[in-house]
Amino acid sequence: MTPKDAALLALGEELRRRNFRFTTVTPATHRRVNARPHSTACPLERIFGWSQPFRPIEIPAEIFALLEASDELEKTNGLLRSKVRFSTLAEQMYVHSAFPTDAPDSVFFGPDTYRFARALRHAIADIDSGASLTLIDIGCGSGAGALCAAAALRGQADLELILADINPKALRYSRVNAELNGIDNVRTALSDVFEQINEGGDLIISNPPYLVDEGVRLYRHGGGKLGIDLSLRIVEQSLDRLYPGGRFFLYTGTPVINGNDCLLEAVQPLIETRKLSFCYEEIDPDVFAEELDRAPYDCADRIAVVALTVNT
């Protein structure tokens, strides 16, 4: 671990010691809260949750020193600002990019992360206890998926975790998050899907971006005309990498056009040609409604969040 990463880890540990907790909301809600003339949040929540600017006097000296040592401190209009946020999910804590997540390499954490973790815990609840298991998280982002699964399976299986992403910053934060949450036996891979991964897994999971993003931000752009191309690539490659008796879990989004689920129509043949059993479920029927005002979603009825589970 580099000195900067060690400082970032120590910062998270110090926030935890001070009982810091924060639930990250949608960008729209975040903007509304930050637009209020006066904040009622405590200083640590304002700085490391709401990403608001601050003066050095507002922050404990040891926390300021760790933020500076981690190279995650910037000056904005004469004030200081943290370039990272910390969010809590159950008993875990995660570092990720500060609001707003405009940079192409931003590492996102938000409401989709909470839904993903909840659906994932349900999907792995019946995994055989005591089994040795290799878990691969494709497009890991902050690492929340794999690390949440590892916590749920702790004491049940001998786990090896492979966290893969095309964003180096995501891998940096995911390594820190693994240490912060006491998860061992973790490897990271800078990889476009399975390009740099030379093995398969017993459990392969993914929460990829699923929108068409004009800025082509890594955490948001799903590729293709409807934003589902990356999800389809992940499904096809993951099914070919699953070990016998393995499980694949995908949490993603899909446009529904004239009552037709575009992702399901594309993914079902990939599964059926391999003669595999699967479960496909709508988690939330209506997300990102603002996207319906512009192409390519101005022809869609809605954008739904779905979960796909495939067993070999």
C-alpha positions, 0 to 999 in steps of 0.5 A: 500500500502506498503512503497516500493509500495508507493515509486514506485508509487511516482517514476512514478508520478515524472517521469510523472511530468518531462514529461517522455515518452517511447514506449517499443520495441521488445527485438530484437530492444532493443538489437540493440539499446543498442549495439550502442556505444553511446546513444542519449537518455536523462538520464531518458529514458536511465535508465527507458526506455532502462534499461542502467546502470548509475552512481548516478550523472546522476539522480536527487536526489529525483528520486534516493531516490525513486528508492532506497526506492522502492527496485528496484535498483541493482548494475551491474559491479560497476554501478547502474541499475533500475530493472523496466522500465516505458512505456507510452500508450496513456496518461497512464504510466505503470511500468514493468520489466527491460530489459532483461526479463530473470527472470521467474517472469518478468512482460512484456510490449511491442508491443503486449501490444500496439496491445492488447490495440488498439484491446480491445478499438475497441472491447468495443466501443459499450458497453452500456453507464451507465451500471454497469459492472464487468471487469475481466482481466485474466493474467493481467500482468502489468494491461494494458488491464483492466486499458486501458479499464477502461480509455476508459469506464470512465464516461460510466459505474460503473466499478469494476475491478478484475485483476488476475495473477499467478505472485505476481510481476505482481499483485504488479505492476498492483496495482501500475499502477492502482493508477498511472493512477487514476483507482479506484475500483480495486481488485487483485487476485493471481489465475491460471485462475479462480481458486481463483475467485468466481464470474463472469463478464460482460466483461472478457478479456485476453492477455495470453502468447502464445509461447512454452518457454524453460525457462517456463517464466510466461509471455511467456509460453502458455503451451502444444505442440504449446503454445495455451493450456492456451488460450484454458483454458481461453476461456472455463472457461471464457465462463462459467463465463460470465453474460448474455449479457456479452462479452469475449475478447481474444488477443493471438497468434496461429501457422498456420500449412499447412494453418490451424489456430490451435487455431481457430480449437480448440476454435470453438467447445467450442463456438458453443456447447454453441450456442454463437456468436463470431468474430475471426480476425487476427490482425497481420499475422506474428510475432516471425518469429525467432521461426520458426527456431526451434521446435515446430514451425519449421513445421508452416507456420507462427505465427499469432496474433488474437483477439476473441470476444464472446457475450452471 
